[in-house]
Amino acid sequence: MTSSTTHTQTATQRAADAGERIAGEGRNAVDGFISAGRAAVDDVTTRLPDAASAARNAVLEAEHRISTGSDPMVAFGAALSFGFVAGLVVGGANRVLIALALVPAASFGSALVGRLDRSR
C-alpha cells in the first residue's frame, strides 16, 4: 500500500510541476504580447500627430485645387467621383469604403453647385 501511495504522490507531483511549467509559459507568452502591444501603441502615438498634419495639408491642397480649377475639370472630377461611388455601391463594397469615397465626391459636388449658383 505504501508503494502505491508513493507512486500516486509522485504522479500527482509531476502533474502539478507540469501544470506550473505550462502556466509559466503562458504567463511569459502573455507578457510578450502585452509588451509588443505597448510598443505598437507607443509607436502609433508618436506618429499620429505627423500623420494628422499630413492629412490636413493634403485636404487643404485638394480643396485649393478644386476651388481654383476650371469648370470642366471640376465637372469631370465630380462625375468621376460619383461614378466611383456608384460602382462601389453596385459592387457591394463595405459601407466604410463607400463613405470614404463620398468625401471627394461631396467636395467636387459642392464646388460645382457653388459655381452654378454664382453664375446665375
N, CA, C and O atoms as a GROMACS GRO file, in nm:
protein
  480
    1MET      N    1   0.081  -0.118   0.000
    1MET     CA    2   0.000   0.000   0.000
    1MET      C    3   0.086   0.125   0.000
    1MET      O    4   0.047   0.227  -0.057
    2THR      N    5   0.202   0.121   0.062
    2THR     CA    6   0.290   0.235   0.071
    2THR      C    7   0.349   0.269  -0.065
    2THR      O    8   0.362   0.386  -0.100
    3SER      N    9   0.385   0.167  -0.142
    3SER     CA   10   0.442   0.194  -0.274
    3SER      C   11   0.340   0.255  -0.368
    3SER      O   12   0.376   0.341  -0.448
    4SER      N   13   0.212   0.214  -0.362
    4SER     CA   14   0.111   0.275  -0.448
    4SER      C   15   0.080   0.417  -0.405
    4SER      O   16   0.050   0.502  -0.489
    5THR      N   17   0.087   0.444  -0.276
    5THR     CA   18   0.065   0.580  -0.227
    5THR      C   19   0.179   0.669  -0.272
    5THR      O   20   0.156   0.783  -0.314
    6THR      N   21   0.302   0.619  -0.264
    6THR     CA   22   0.419   0.696  -0.308
    6THR      C   23   0.413   0.719  -0.458
    6THR      O   24   0.443   0.828  -0.507
    7HIS      N   25   0.373   0.615  -0.530
    7HIS     CA   26   0.360   0.628  -0.675
    7HIS      C   27   0.254   0.733  -0.711
    7HIS      O   28   0.274   0.813  -0.802
    8THR      N   29   0.142   0.733  -0.640
    8THR     CA   30   0.035   0.829  -0.664
    8THR      C   31   0.082   0.970  -0.630
    8THR      O   32   0.053   1.065  -0.704
    9GLN      N   33   0.155   0.985  -0.520
    9GLN     CA   34   0.206   1.116  -0.483
    9GLN      C   35   0.308   1.166  -0.584
    9GLN      O   36   0.310   1.285  -0.615
   10THR      N   37   0.390   1.079  -0.635
   10THR     CA   38   0.489   1.116  -0.736
   10THR      C   39   0.419   1.159  -0.865
   10THR      O   40   0.457   1.260  -0.926
   11ALA      N   41   0.319   1.085  -0.907
   11ALA     CA   42   0.244   1.121  -1.027
   11ALA      C   43   0.170   1.253  -1.008
   11ALA      O   44   0.163   1.335  -1.099
   12THR      N   45   0.117   1.273  -0.889
   12THR     CA   46   0.048   1.399  -0.858
   12THR      C   47   0.147   1.514  -0.862
   12THR      O   48   0.115   1.622  -0.914
   13GLN      N   49   0.266   1.493  -0.806
   13GLN     CA   50   0.368   1.598  -0.805
   13GLN      C   51   0.415   1.630  -0.947
   13GLN      O   52   0.436   1.746  -0.981
   14ARG      N   53   0.430   1.528  -1.028
   14ARG     CA   54   0.471   1.551  -1.168
   14ARG      C   55   0.364   1.629  -1.244
   14ARG      O   56   0.396   1.718  -1.322
   15ALA      N   57   0.239   1.596  -1.219
   15ALA     CA   58   0.129   1.668  -1.285
   15ALA      C   59   0.126   1.813  -1.239
   15ALA      O   60   0.105   1.904  -1.319
   16ALA      N   61   0.147   1.835  -1.110
   16ALA     CA   62   0.149   1.972  -1.057
   16ALA      C   63   0.266   2.050  -1.115
   16ALA      O   64   0.251   2.166  -1.151
   17ASP      N   65   0.383   1.986  -1.125
   17ASP     CA   66   0.500   2.052  -1.184
   17ASP      C   67   0.476   2.087  -1.331
   17ASP      O   68   0.513   2.195  -1.376
   18ALA      N   69   0.413   1.995  -1.405
   18ALA     CA   70   0.383   2.021  -1.546
   18ALA      C   71   0.283   2.135  -1.558
   18ALA      O   72   0.294   2.219  -1.648
   19GLY      N   73   0.184   2.138  -1.469
   19GLY     CA   74   0.086   2.247  -1.471
   19GLY      C   75   0.151   2.381  -1.443
   19GLY      O   76   0.119   2.481  -1.508
   20GLU      N   77   0.242   2.384  -1.346
   20GLU     CA   78   0.314   2.509  -1.315
   20GLU      C   79   0.401   2.553  -1.432
   20GLU      O   80   0.409   2.672  -1.463
   21ARG      N   81   0.466   2.456  -1.497
   21ARG     CA   82   0.552   2.488  -1.612
   21ARG      C   83   0.468   2.546  -1.726
   21ARG      O   84   0.507   2.645  -1.788
   22ILE      N   85   0.353   2.485  -1.753
   22ILE     CA   86   0.265   2.534  -1.860
   22ILE      C   87   0.210   2.671  -1.825
   22ILE      O   88   0.202   2.758  -1.912
   23ALA      N   89   0.173   2.691  -1.701
   23ALA     CA   90   0.122   2.822  -1.658
   23ALA      C   91   0.231   2.928  -1.671
   23ALA      O   92   0.203   3.042  -1.711
   24GLY      N   93   0.354   2.892  -1.637
   24GLY     CA   94   0.466   2.986  -1.650
   24GLY      C   95   0.490   3.023  -1.796
   24GLY      O   96   0.516   3.140  -1.827
   25GLU      N   97   0.482   2.924  -1.885
   25GLU     CA   98   0.499   2.953  -2.028
   25GLU      C   99   0.386   3.042  -2.079
   25GLU      O  100   0.408   3.131  -2.161
   26GLY      N  101   0.265   3.017  -2.029
   26GLY     CA  102   0.151   3.100  -2.068
   26GLY      C  103   0.168   3.243  -2.021
   26GLY      O  104   0.139   3.337  -2.095
   27ARG      N  105   0.215   3.261  -1.896
   27ARG     CA  106   0.240   3.396  -1.844
   27ARG      C  107   0.347   3.466  -1.928
   27ARG      O  108   0.334   3.584  -1.958
   28ASN      N  109   0.452   3.394  -1.965
   28ASN     CA  110   0.558   3.453  -2.047
   28ASN      C  111   0.504   3.496  -2.183
   28ASN      O  112   0.539   3.603  -2.233
   29ALA      N  113   0.420   3.414  -2.242
   29ALA     CA  114   0.362   3.449  -2.372
   29ALA      C  115   0.273   3.571  -2.361
   29ALA      O  116   0.278   3.660  -2.445
   30VAL      N  117   0.190   3.577  -2.256
   30VAL     CA  118   0.102   3.693  -2.236
   30VAL      C  119   0.184   3.818  -2.211
   30VAL      O  120   0.151   3.925  -2.263
   31ASP      N  121   0.289   3.807  -2.132
   31ASP     CA  122   0.376   3.922  -2.107
   31ASP      C  123   0.440   3.972  -2.237
   31ASP      O  124   0.453   4.092  -2.259
   32GLY      N  125   0.479   3.877  -2.322
   32GLY     CA  126   0.536   3.916  -2.452
   32GLY      C  127   0.435   3.988  -2.539
   32GLY      O  128   0.468   4.087  -2.604
   33PHE      N  129   0.311   3.938  -2.542
   33PHE     CA  130   0.206   4.005  -2.619
   33PHE      C  131   0.178   4.144  -2.566
   33PHE      O  132   0.158   4.238  -2.642
   34ILE      N  133   0.174   4.157  -2.434
   34ILE     CA  134   0.146   4.288  -2.373
   34ILE      C  135   0.257   4.386  -2.405
   34ILE      O  136   0.229   4.502  -2.439
   35SER      N  137   0.381   4.344  -2.394
   35SER     CA  138   0.492   4.436  -2.424
   35SER      C  139   0.494   4.473  -2.572
   35SER      O  140   0.526   4.587  -2.606
   36ALA      N  141   0.462   4.379  -2.659
   36ALA     CA  142   0.455   4.412  -2.802
   36ALA      C  143   0.341   4.508  -2.830
   36ALA      O  144   0.356   4.599  -2.911
   37GLY      N  145   0.228   4.490  -2.762
   37GLY     CA  146   0.116   4.582  -2.779
   37GLY      C  147   0.150   4.721  -2.730
   37GLY      O  148   0.114   4.820  -2.794
   38ARG      N  149   0.218   4.730  -2.616
   38ARG     CA  150   0.259   4.861  -2.565
   38ARG      C  151   0.354   4.930  -2.662
   38ARG      O  152   0.343   5.050  -2.686
   39ALA      N  153   0.446   4.855  -2.718
   39ALA     CA  154   0.541   4.914  -2.814
   39ALA      C  155   0.468   4.965  -2.937
   39ALA      O  156   0.501   5.071  -2.990
   40ALA      N  157   0.368   4.889  -2.984
   40ALA     CA  158   0.292   4.933  -3.101
   40ALA      C  159   0.211   5.058  -3.070
   40ALA      O  160   0.204   5.149  -3.153
   41VAL      N  161   0.150   5.064  -2.953
   41VAL     CA  162   0.073   5.183  -2.914
   41VAL      C  163   0.165   5.304  -2.902
   41VAL      O  164   0.130   5.414  -2.947
   42ASP      N  165   0.281   5.286  -2.842
   42ASP     CA  166   0.377   5.396  -2.831
   42ASP      C  167   0.420   5.446  -2.969
   42ASP      O  168   0.432   5.566  -2.990
   43ASP      N  169   0.442   5.353  -3.061
   43ASP     CA  170   0.482   5.390  -3.197
   43ASP      C  171   0.371   5.469  -3.267
   43ASP      O  172   0.398   5.568  -3.336
   44VAL      N  173   0.248   5.425  -3.249
   44VAL     CA  174   0.135   5.494  -3.312
   44VAL      C  175   0.119   5.634  -3.253
   44VAL      O  176   0.096   5.730  -3.327
   45THR      N  177   0.131   5.646  -3.121
   45THR     CA  178   0.112   5.778  -3.060
   45THR      C  179   0.222   5.876  -3.098
   45THR      O  180   0.198   5.996  -3.100
   46THR      N  181   0.341   5.827  -3.128
   46THR     CA  182   0.446   5.920  -3.172
   46THR      C  183   0.428   5.961  -3.317
   46THR      O  184   0.469   6.070  -3.356
   47ARG      N  185   0.367   5.876  -3.399
   47ARG     CA  186   0.350   5.907  -3.541
   47ARG      C  187   0.217   5.975  -3.573
   47ARG      O  188   0.202   6.032  -3.681
   48LEU      N  189   0.122   5.969  -3.483
   48LEU     CA  190  -0.012   6.021  -3.509
   48LEU      C  191  -0.015   6.171  -3.539
   48LEU      O  192  -0.082   6.210  -3.634
   49PRO      N  193   0.054   6.256  -3.464
   49PRO     CA  194   0.049   6.399  -3.497
   49PRO      C  195   0.102   6.430  -3.637
   49PRO      O  196   0.046   6.514  -3.708
   50ASP      N  197   0.209   6.363  -3.677
   50ASP     CA  198   0.263   6.384  -3.812
   50ASP      C  199   0.166   6.338  -3.919
   50ASP      O  200   0.149   6.405  -4.021
   51ALA      N  201   0.102   6.226  -3.896
   51ALA     CA  202   0.005   6.175  -3.993
   51ALA      C  203  -0.116   6.267  -4.002
   51ALA      O  204  -0.166   6.292  -4.112
   52ALA      N  205  -0.163   6.318  -3.889
   52ALA     CA  206  -0.277   6.410  -3.891
   52ALA      C  207  -0.242   6.539  -3.962
   52ALA      O  208  -0.323   6.593  -4.037
   53SER      N  209  -0.122   6.589  -3.940
   53SER     CA  210  -0.077   6.711  -4.007
   53SER      C  211  -0.066   6.690  -4.158
   53SER      O  212  -0.105   6.776  -4.236
   54ALA      N  213  -0.012   6.577  -4.198
   54ALA     CA  214  -0.001   6.547  -4.341
   54ALA      C  215  -0.138   6.532  -4.406
   54ALA      O  216  -0.160   6.579  -4.518
   55ALA      N  217  -0.231   6.468  -4.336
   55ALA     CA  218  -0.366   6.452  -4.390
   55ALA      C  219  -0.435   6.587  -4.402
   55ALA      O  220  -0.502   6.614  -4.501
   56ARG      N  221  -0.418   6.672  -4.302
   56ARG     CA  222  -0.477   6.807  -4.306
   56ARG      C  223  -0.421   6.886  -4.424
   56ARG      O  224  -0.497   6.952  -4.496
   57ASN      N  225  -0.291   6.880  -4.444
   57ASN     CA  226  -0.229   6.952  -4.556
   57ASN      C  227  -0.278   6.899  -4.690
   57ASN      O  228  -0.300   6.977  -4.782
   58ALA      N  229  -0.296   6.769  -4.700
   58ALA     CA  230  -0.345   6.710  -4.825
   58ALA      C  231  -0.488   6.755  -4.854
   58ALA      O  232  -0.523   6.784  -4.968
   59VAL      N  233  -0.572   6.760  -4.749
   59VAL     CA  234  -0.710   6.805  -4.768
   59VAL      C  235  -0.714   6.952  -4.808
   59VAL      O  236  -0.791   6.990  -4.896
   60LEU      N  237  -0.632   7.034  -4.744
   60LEU     CA  238  -0.628   7.177  -4.779
   60LEU      C  239  -0.580   7.197  -4.922
   60LEU      O  240  -0.632   7.282  -4.994
   61GLU      N  241  -0.481   7.120  -4.963
   61GLU     CA  242  -0.430   7.130  -5.100
   61GLU      C  243  -0.537   7.087  -5.201
   61GLU      O  244  -0.555   7.152  -5.304
   62ALA      N  245  -0.607   6.978  -5.170
   62ALA     CA  246  -0.714   6.932  -5.260
   62ALA      C  247  -0.825   7.036  -5.269
   62ALA      O  248  -0.878   7.062  -5.377
   63GLU      N  249  -0.861   7.095  -5.155
   63GLU     CA  250  -0.965   7.199  -5.155
   63GLU      C  251  -0.922   7.319  -5.239
   63GLU      O  252  -1.002   7.377  -5.312
   64HIS      N  253  -0.795   7.356  -5.227
   64HIS     CA  254  -0.744   7.469  -5.306
   64HIS      C  255  -0.747   7.437  -5.455
   64HIS      O  256  -0.788   7.521  -5.535
   65ARG      N  257  -0.705   7.318  -5.492
   65ARG     CA  258  -0.704   7.281  -5.634
   65ARG      C  259  -0.846   7.273  -5.691
   65ARG      O  260  -0.869   7.310  -5.806
   66ILE      N  261  -0.940   7.226  -5.611
   66ILE     CA  262  -1.078   7.219  -5.659
   66ILE      C  263  -1.135   7.359  -5.675
   66ILE      O  264  -1.204   7.388  -5.773
   67SER      N  265  -1.108   7.447  -5.578
   67SER     CA  266  -1.165   7.582  -5.584
   67SER      C  267  -1.103   7.666  -5.695
   67SER      O  268  -1.168   7.756  -5.748
   68THR      N  269  -0.979   7.640  -5.730
   68THR     CA  270  -0.914   7.719  -5.835
   68THR      C  271  -0.916   7.650  -5.971
   68THR      O  272  -0.869   7.708  -6.069
   69GLY      N  273  -0.968   7.530  -5.978
   69GLY     CA  274  -0.970   7.456  -6.103
   69GLY      C  275  -1.075   7.510  -6.199
   69GLY      O  276  -1.166   7.582  -6.159
   70SER      N  277  -1.061   7.473  -6.323
   70SER     CA  278  -1.157   7.517  -6.424
   70SER      C  279  -1.289   7.442  -6.408
   70SER      O  280  -1.294   7.336  -6.347
   71ASP      N  281  -1.394   7.500  -6.465
   71ASP     CA  282  -1.526   7.436  -6.456
   71ASP      C  283  -1.528   7.296  -6.516
   71ASP      O  284  -1.582   7.204  -6.454
   72PRO      N  285  -1.470   7.276  -6.634
   72PRO     CA  286  -1.469   7.139  -6.689
   72PRO      C  287  -1.393   7.039  -6.601
   72PRO      O  288  -1.432   6.923  -6.591
   73MET      N  289  -1.284   7.086  -6.538
   73MET     CA  290  -1.208   6.996  -6.451
   73MET      C  291  -1.291   6.957  -6.328
   73MET      O  292  -1.291   6.841  -6.288
   74VAL      N  293  -1.362   7.053  -6.270
   74VAL     CA  294  -1.445   7.024  -6.153
   74VAL      C  295  -1.561   6.933  -6.192
   74VAL      O  296  -1.596   6.841  -6.118
   75ALA      N  297  -1.621   6.958  -6.308
   75ALA     CA  298  -1.731   6.874  -6.354
   75ALA      C  299  -1.682   6.730  -6.379
   75ALA      O  300  -1.750   6.634  -6.343
   76PHE      N  301  -1.565   6.718  -6.439
   76PHE     CA  302  -1.508   6.585  -6.464
   76PHE      C  303  -1.475   6.515  -6.332
   76PHE      O  304  -1.503   6.396  -6.316
   77GLY      N  305  -1.417   6.588  -6.238
   77GLY     CA  306  -1.385   6.531  -6.108
   77GLY      C  307  -1.510   6.485  -6.034
   77GLY      O  308  -1.510   6.379  -5.971
   78ALA      N  309  -1.617   6.565  -6.042
   78ALA     CA  310  -1.743   6.527  -5.977
   78ALA      C  311  -1.800   6.402  -6.041
   78ALA      O  312  -1.843   6.310  -5.972
   79ALA      N  313  -1.802   6.399  -6.173
   79ALA     CA  314  -1.856   6.282  -6.244
   79ALA      C  315  -1.774   6.157  -6.213
   79ALA      O  316  -1.830   6.049  -6.191
   80LEU      N  317  -1.644   6.171  -6.213
   80LEU     CA  318  -1.556   6.057  -6.183
   80LEU      C  319  -1.577   6.008  -6.040
   80LEU      O  320  -1.586   5.887  -6.017
   81SER      N  321  -1.585   6.100  -5.946
   81SER     CA  322  -1.603   6.062  -5.805
   81SER      C  323  -1.738   5.994  -5.782
   81SER      O  324  -1.745   5.891  -5.716
   82PHE      N  325  -1.844   6.054  -5.837
   82PHE     CA  326  -1.976   5.993  -5.819
   82PHE      C  327  -1.987   5.860  -5.892
   82PHE      O  328  -2.056   5.769  -5.845
   83GLY      N  329  -1.920   5.846  -6.005
   83GLY     CA  330  -1.917   5.718  -6.075
   83GLY      C  331  -1.845   5.611  -5.995
   83GLY      O  332  -1.885   5.495  -5.993
   84PHE      N  333  -1.736   5.652  -5.930
   84PHE     CA  334  -1.662   5.559  -5.846
   84PHE      C  335  -1.748   5.512  -5.729
   84PHE      O  336  -1.750   5.394  -5.696
   85VAL      N  337  -1.820   5.606  -5.667
   85VAL     CA  338  -1.908   5.571  -5.556
   85VAL      C  339  -2.019   5.477  -5.604
   85VAL      O  340  -2.052   5.379  -5.537
   86ALA      N  341  -2.077   5.508  -5.720
   86ALA     CA  342  -2.184   5.423  -5.773
   86ALA      C  343  -2.131   5.283  -5.801
   86ALA      O  344  -2.201   5.184  -5.776
   87GLY      N  345  -2.011   5.272  -5.852
   87GLY     CA  346  -1.952   5.141  -5.876
   87GLY      C  347  -1.929   5.063  -5.748
   87GLY      O  348  -1.949   4.942  -5.744
   88LEU      N  349  -1.888   5.133  -5.643
   88LEU     CA  350  -1.871   5.066  -5.514
   88LEU      C  351  -2.004   5.017  -5.458
   88LEU      O  352  -2.013   4.908  -5.403
   89VAL      N  353  -2.108   5.099  -5.474
   89VAL     CA  354  -2.240   5.060  -5.423
   89VAL      C  355  -2.291   4.938  -5.500
   89VAL      O  356  -2.338   4.842  -5.440
   90VAL      N  357  -2.283   4.943  -5.632
   90VAL     CA  358  -2.331   4.832  -5.714
   90VAL      C  359  -2.248   4.706  -5.688
   90VAL      O  360  -2.301   4.594  -5.689
   91GLY      N  361  -2.118   4.724  -5.665
   91GLY     CA  362  -2.030   4.610  -5.640
   91GLY      C  363  -2.044   4.552  -5.501
   91GLY      O  364  -1.986   4.448  -5.472
   92GLY      N  365  -2.120   4.618  -5.413
   92GLY     CA  366  -2.141   4.566  -5.278
   92GLY      C  367  -2.023   4.588  -5.186
   92GLY      O  368  -1.993   4.503  -5.102
   93ALA      N  369  -1.957   4.701  -5.200
   93ALA     CA  370  -1.841   4.730  -5.116
   93ALA      C  371  -1.883   4.761  -4.972
   93ALA      O  372  -2.000   4.787  -4.944
   94ASN      N  373  -1.787   4.758  -4.886
   94ASN     CA  374  -1.808   4.790  -4.745
   94ASN      C  375  -1.858   4.933  -4.731
   94ASN      O  376  -1.817   5.021  -4.807
   95ARG      N  377  -1.946   4.957  -4.635
   95ARG     CA  378  -2.005   5.091  -4.616
   95ARG      C  379  -1.900   5.194  -4.579
   95ARG      O  380  -1.912   5.310  -4.618
   96VAL      N  381  -1.800   5.154  -4.504
   96VAL     CA  382  -1.694   5.248  -4.466
   96VAL      C  383  -1.619   5.294  -4.590
   96VAL      O  384  -1.588   5.412  -4.603
   97LEU      N  385  -1.591   5.204  -4.680
   97LEU     CA  386  -1.522   5.238  -4.804
   97LEU      C  387  -1.608   5.332  -4.889
   97LEU      O  388  -1.557   5.426  -4.950
   98ILE      N  389  -1.737   5.306  -4.893
   98ILE     CA  390  -1.829   5.392  -4.968
   98ILE      C  391  -1.832   5.531  -4.906
   98ILE      O  392  -1.829   5.632  -4.977
   99ALA      N  393  -1.838   5.538  -4.774
   99ALA     CA  394  -1.839   5.668  -4.705
   99ALA      C  395  -1.710   5.745  -4.733
   99ALA      O  396  -1.714   5.866  -4.753
  100LEU      N  397  -1.598   5.676  -4.733
  100LEU     CA  398  -1.471   5.742  -4.763
  100LEU      C  399  -1.467   5.792  -4.908
  100LEU      O  400  -1.410   5.897  -4.936
  101ALA      N  401  -1.525   5.717  -4.998
  101ALA     CA  402  -1.527   5.758  -5.139
  101ALA      C  403  -1.622   5.874  -5.161
  101ALA      O  404  -1.608   5.947  -5.259
  102LEU      N  405  -1.718   5.893  -5.072
  102LEU     CA  406  -1.811   6.005  -5.085
  102LEU      C  407  -1.748   6.139  -5.050
  102LEU      O  408  -1.799   6.244  -5.090
  103VAL      N  409  -1.638   6.139  -4.976
  103VAL     CA  410  -1.575   6.264  -4.934
  103VAL      C  411  -1.530   6.348  -5.055
  103VAL      O  412  -1.571   6.463  -5.065
  104PRO      N  413  -1.450   6.294  -5.146
  104PRO     CA  414  -1.413   6.377  -5.262
  104PRO      C  415  -1.532   6.405  -5.353
  104PRO      O  416  -1.539   6.511  -5.416
  105ALA      N  417  -1.626   6.311  -5.361
  105ALA     CA  418  -1.744   6.335  -5.444
  105ALA      C  419  -1.824   6.452  -5.389
  105ALA      O  420  -1.872   6.536  -5.466
  106ALA      N  421  -1.839   6.458  -5.258
  106ALA     CA  422  -1.911   6.570  -5.198
  106ALA      C  423  -1.836   6.700  -5.216
  106ALA      O  424  -1.897   6.805  -5.238
  107SER      N  425  -1.706   6.696  -5.207
  107SER     CA  426  -1.625   6.817  -5.226
  107SER      C  427  -1.638   6.870  -5.368
  107SER      O  428  -1.661   6.990  -5.388
  108PHE      N  429  -1.624   6.782  -5.465
  108PHE     CA  430  -1.641   6.824  -5.605
  108PHE      C  431  -1.783   6.871  -5.630
  108PHE      O  432  -1.805   6.973  -5.696
  109GLY      N  433  -1.880   6.798  -5.577
  109GLY     CA  434  -2.020   6.835  -5.598
  109GLY      C  435  -2.054   6.968  -5.538
  109GLY      O  436  -2.124   7.048  -5.600
  110SER      N  437  -2.006   6.997  -5.417
  110SER     CA  438  -2.035   7.126  -5.355
  110SER      C  439  -1.967   7.240  -5.430
  110SER      O  440  -2.024   7.348  -5.443
  111ALA      N  441  -1.846   7.218  -5.480
  111ALA     CA  442  -1.778   7.321  -5.559
  111ALA      C  443  -1.854   7.347  -5.688
  111ALA      O  444  -1.867   7.462  -5.730
  112LEU      N  445  -1.902   7.242  -5.750
  112LEU     CA  446  -1.977   7.258  -5.876
  112LEU      C  447  -2.108   7.332  -5.852
  112LEU      O  448  -2.144   7.420  -5.930
  113VAL      N  449  -2.181   7.296  -5.747
  113VAL     CA  450  -2.307   7.364  -5.716
  113VAL      C  451  -2.281   7.509  -5.679
  113VAL      O  452  -2.358   7.597  -5.717
  114GLY      N  453  -2.174   7.535  -5.605
  114GLY     CA  454  -2.139   7.673  -5.570
  114GLY      C  455  -2.109   7.756  -5.693
  114GLY      O  456  -2.144   7.874  -5.698
  115ARG      N  457  -2.044   7.699  -5.790
  115ARG     CA  458  -2.014   7.773  -5.912
  115ARG      C  459  -2.139   7.798  -5.994
  115ARG      O  460  -2.154   7.904  -6.055
  116LEU      N  461  -2.230   7.703  -5.996
  116LEU     CA  462  -2.355   7.723  -6.070
  116LEU      C  463  -2.439   7.832  -6.004
  116LEU      O  464  -2.505   7.909  -6.074
  117ASP      N  465  -2.439   7.839  -5.870
  117ASP     CA  466  -2.514   7.943  -5.800
  117ASP      C  467  -2.455   8.080  -5.824
  117ASP      O  468  -2.529   8.177  -5.838
  118ARG      N  469  -2.323   8.091  -5.830
  118ARG     CA  470  -2.256   8.221  -5.853
  118ARG      C  471  -2.277   8.270  -5.996
  118ARG      O  472  -2.280   8.391  -6.019
  119SER      N  473  -2.292   8.179  -6.091
  119SER     CA  474  -2.305   8.221  -6.230
  119SER      C  475  -2.444   8.273  -6.260
  119SER      O  476  -2.463   8.334  -6.365
  120ARG      N  477  -2.540   8.252  -6.175
  120ARG     CA  478  -2.678   8.299  -6.201
  120ARG      C  479  -2.697   8.439  -6.156
  120ARG      O  480  -2.806   8.493  -6.170
   0.00000   0.00000   0.00000
